[in-house]
């Protein structure tokens, strides 16, 4: 499911909590807590494995110069993101990008930029605390039956589920704002360094120049076609006016007869 670009990680975590949480409460099963723990472990393993798979897809796609151009590997914002992601360990900006960024594009970008896989996985690990555990717990609480089914217990579970959902949403929003600010700050501080040409990006820069040249030539051709069309329309209009004027001069009596 993670390898499908349109499937968000939240859906996978919630689904795991619902399925394993419900199955663990059946007769002869280990219980709700064990089911939730199993869902957390399974979701974490699936997330990290998917990151490696998406990284490899990006690595292979990044061998194309056209893909590198589309991503903008020679542009300042992309290089600012690369600089943050190359920081070792659990730096705040790096963690926010890997945790709050979209699953598929973020991991593929790491592959296109040829980043370190172990460092990528280290920066992704906090997703277990801020996203996987809360959303698996929410999915599990949906199916939780418990020993008592009174209204008081149901209301408490509902409050816990709402609080956990709010925590996950707030963490995601805060991390998104933080990594956006961190990228802009890096662009502001290191724009001159990031804008310098790099030998590994010469082919991308050359392709960009060729595309600009082709676009300029195409624009000139379209302008010439439009100018020729306008000139022909003008000449046709002038020819019509001249022919009409010559006919009126050649047959002046027809106008008088028509007016009578």
GUGUDO-325967 format. One record per residue (C-alpha): x, y, z. Coordinates in steps of 0.05 Angstrom, whole numbers. Example, Ala and Ser with C-alpha at 12.3 -4.5 7.8 and 13.67 -1.06 7.14 Angstrom:
<sites>
+--------+--------+--------+
!     xx !     yy !     zz !
+--------+--------+--------+
!    246 !    -90 !    156 !
!    273 !    -21 !    143 !
+--------+--------+--------+
</sites>
This chain:
<sites>
+--------+--------+--------+
!     xx !     yy !     zz !
+--------+--------+--------+
!      0 !      0 !      0 !
!     57 !     48 !     16 !
!     85 !     39 !    -54 !
!     21 !     67 !    -84 !
!     32 !    143 !    -88 !
!    -41 !    161 !    -73 !
!    -45 !    121 !     -8 !
!    -25 !    163 !     53 !
!     10 !    131 !    111 !
!    -45 !    151 !    159 !
!    -94 !    104 !    124 !
!    -46 !     46 !    132 !
!    -35 !     59 !    206 !
!   -109 !     67 !    220 !
!   -126 !      4 !    181 !
!    -74 !    -36 !    219 !
!   -102 !    -13 !    285 !
!   -173 !    -31 !    265 !
!   -157 !   -101 !    237 !
!   -106 !   -124 !    289 !
!   -143 !    -91 !    346 !
!   -208 !   -127 !    328 !
!   -175 !   -194 !    314 !
!   -137 !   -193 !    380 !
!   -202 !   -188 !    420 !
!   -232 !   -253 !    393 !
!   -237 !   -314 !    437 !
!   -171 !   -348 !    447 !
!   -131 !   -287 !    423 !
!    -78 !   -252 !    465 !
!   -118 !   -189 !    478 !
!   -126 !   -116 !    457 !
!    -59 !    -90 !    482 !
!    -20 !   -144 !    445 !
!    -60 !   -130 !    382 !
!    -45 !    -56 !    385 !
!     29 !    -70 !    398 !
!     31 !   -117 !    339 !
!     -2 !    -64 !    295 !
!     50 !    -13 !    316 !
!    108 !    -60 !    301 !
!     78 !    -81 !    234 !
!     63 !     -8 !    213 !
!    133 !     15 !    233 !
!    166 !    -42 !    194 !
!    122 !    -28 !    134 !
!    138 !     46 !    137 !
!    213 !     37 !    139 !
!    213 !    -17 !     86 !
!    170 !     26 !     41 !
!    219 !     84 !     50 !
!    275 !     41 !     24 !
!    232 !     17 !    -35 !
!    212 !     88 !    -53 !
!    285 !    110 !    -45 !
!    306 !     57 !    -96 !
!    252 !     80 !   -144 !
!    277 !    151 !   -138 !
!    350 !    128 !   -146 !
!    333 !     93 !   -211 !
!    290 !    150 !   -236 !
!    344 !    200 !   -218 !
!    391 !    170 !   -269 !
!    350 !    208 !   -321 !
!    374 !    279 !   -332 !
!    302 !    299 !   -349 !
!    278 !    275 !   -281 !
!    334 !    313 !   -246 !
!    312 !    375 !   -285 !
!    239 !    366 !   -265 !
!    259 !    359 !   -192 !
!    304 !    420 !   -198 !
!    368 !    390 !   -169 !
!    405 !    452 !   -194 !
!    356 !    501 !   -162 !
!    366 !    535 !    -95 !
!    304 !    509 !    -58 !
!    320 !    437 !    -76 !
!    392 !    445 !    -55 !
!    370 !    477 !     11 !
!    326 !    415 !     24 !
!    385 !    371 !      6 !
!    430 !    407 !     54 !
!    380 !    398 !    111 !
!    370 !    324 !     95 !
!    445 !    311 !     93 !
!    453 !    332 !    166 !
!    472 !    270 !    208 !
!    429 !    243 !    265 !
!    363 !    272 !    287 !
!    368 !    346 !    269 !
!    301 !    381 !    276 !
!    293 !    405 !    204 !
!    312 !    337 !    176 !
!    263 !    300 !    221 !
!    207 !    348 !    204 !
!    217 !    338 !    129 !
!    220 !    263 !    133 !
!    162 !    257 !    183 !
!    114 !    310 !    158 !
!    131 !    308 !     84 !
!     88 !    266 !     37 !
!    112 !    194 !     41 !
!    123 !    177 !    -32 !
!    153 !    243 !    -58 !
!    199 !    253 !      2 !
!    230 !    184 !     -1 !
!    237 !    188 !    -77 !
!    271 !    255 !    -71 !
!    322 !    224 !    -23 !
!    337 !    172 !    -76 !
!    343 !    224 !   -132 !
!    391 !    264 !    -89 !
!    432 !    201 !    -72 !
!    426 !    211 !      4 !
!    449 !    160 !     55 !
!    396 !    106 !     68 !
!    415 !     94 !    141 !
!    413 !    169 !    155 !
!    346 !    174 !    120 !
!    318 !    118 !    163 !
!    346 !    149 !    227 !
!    311 !    214 !    210 !
!    246 !    177 !    195 !
!    244 !    138 !    261 !
!    208 !    193 !    301 !
!    147 !    180 !    257 !
!    133 !    121 !    303 !
!    120 !    168 !    362 !
!     84 !    225 !    328 !
!     43 !    188 !    276 !
!     43 !    112 !    278 !
!     28 !    101 !    352 !
!    -28 !    154 !    356 !
!    -63 !    132 !    293 !
!    -57 !     57 !    307 !
!    -87 !     71 !    375 !
!   -145 !    109 !    345 !
!   -159 !     51 !    298 !
!   -155 !      2 !    355 !
!   -202 !     42 !    399 !
!   -254 !     41 !    345 !
!   -260 !    -35 !    354 !
!   -246 !    -37 !    429 !
!   -300 !    -75 !    467 !
!   -271 !    -79 !    537 !
!   -301 !   -113 !    598 !
!   -356 !    -62 !    608 !
!   -398 !    -30 !    555 !
!   -430 !     25 !    597 !
!   -438 !     97 !    573 !
!   -383 !    122 !    619 !
!   -331 !     76 !    589 !
!   -353 !     94 !    519 !
!   -347 !    168 !    532 !
!   -277 !    160 !    561 !
!   -254 !    120 !    501 !
!   -284 !    173 !    455 !
!   -246 !    228 !    492 !
!   -181 !    189 !    488 !
!   -191 !    176 !    414 !
!   -205 !    250 !    401 !
!   -145 !    272 !    442 !
!    -98 !    224 !    406 !
!   -125 !    246 !    338 !
!   -115 !    319 !    357 !
!    -44 !    306 !    380 !
!    -27 !    271 !    314 !
!    -58 !    327 !    272 !
!    -23 !    382 !    313 !
!     44 !    346 !    307 !
!     36 !    339 !    232 !
!     16 !    412 !    223 !
!     71 !    438 !    268 !
!    125 !    396 !    233 !
!    101 !    420 !    165 !
!    106 !    493 !    186 !
!    173 !    481 !    218 !
!    206 !    448 !    158 !
!    178 !    501 !    111 !
!    208 !    555 !    155 !
!    274 !    517 !    159 !
!    280 !    510 !     83 !
!    265 !    585 !     74 !
!    317 !    602 !    127 !
!    369 !    559 !     93 !
!    354 !    592 !     26 !
!    361 !    661 !     59 !
!    427 !    645 !     94 !
!    463 !    603 !     41 !
!    432 !    626 !    -24 !
!    500 !    646 !    -55 !
!    532 !    580 !    -39 !
!    472 !    540 !    -62 !
!    467 !    578 !   -128 !
!    539 !    561 !   -149 !
!    545 !    513 !   -208 !
!    563 !    441 !   -191 !
!    600 !    392 !   -237 !
!    548 !    337 !   -225 !
!    493 !    384 !   -249 !
!    526 !    408 !   -314 !
!    483 !    361 !   -356 !
!    420 !    388 !   -323 !
!    441 !    460 !   -335 !
!    456 !    444 !   -408 !
!    388 !    411 !   -417 !
!    355 !    472 !   -386 !
!    391 !    518 !   -435 !
!    370 !    474 !   -494 !
!    297 !    476 !   -471 !
!    300 !    551 !   -464 !
!    329 !    557 !   -534 !
!    276 !    511 !   -563 !
!    222 !    550 !   -528 !
!    249 !    616 !   -554 !
!    252 !    588 !   -625 !
!    181 !    562 !   -620 !
!    157 !    629 !   -594 !
!    190 !    665 !   -652 !
!    159 !    618 !   -702 !
!     89 !    628 !   -672 !
!     99 !    703 !   -674 !
!    119 !    699 !   -747 !
!     58 !    656 !   -763 !
!     13 !    705 !   -727 !
!     45 !    764 !   -764 !
!     37 !    730 !   -831 !
!    -36 !    714 !   -816 !
!    -50 !    786 !   -796 !
!    -15 !    812 !   -858 !
!    -56 !    766 !   -904 !
!   -120 !    787 !   -870 !
!   -102 !    861 !   -878 !
!    -84 !    851 !   -952 !
!   -148 !    813 !   -964 !
!   -188 !    869 !   -932 !
!   -152 !    922 !   -973 !
!   -164 !    883 !  -1038 !
!   -238 !    877 !  -1022 !
!   -243 !    952 !  -1009 !
!   -206 !    969 !  -1074 !
!   -249 !    922 !  -1116 !
!   -312 !    951 !  -1086 !
!   -288 !   1022 !  -1099 !
!   -269 !   1006 !  -1172 !
!   -338 !    976 !  -1185 !
!   -372 !   1038 !  -1158 !
!   -329 !   1083 !  -1204 !
!   -341 !   1038 !  -1265 !
!   -417 !   1038 !  -1256 !
!   -437 !   1104 !  -1225 !
!   -509 !   1099 !  -1252 !
!   -526 !   1037 !  -1212 !
!   -522 !   1074 !  -1146 !
!   -570 !   1127 !  -1171 !
!   -620 !   1076 !  -1196 !
!   -616 !   1038 !  -1131 !
!   -629 !   1102 !  -1092 !
!   -690 !   1119 !  -1135 !
+--------+--------+--------+
</sites>
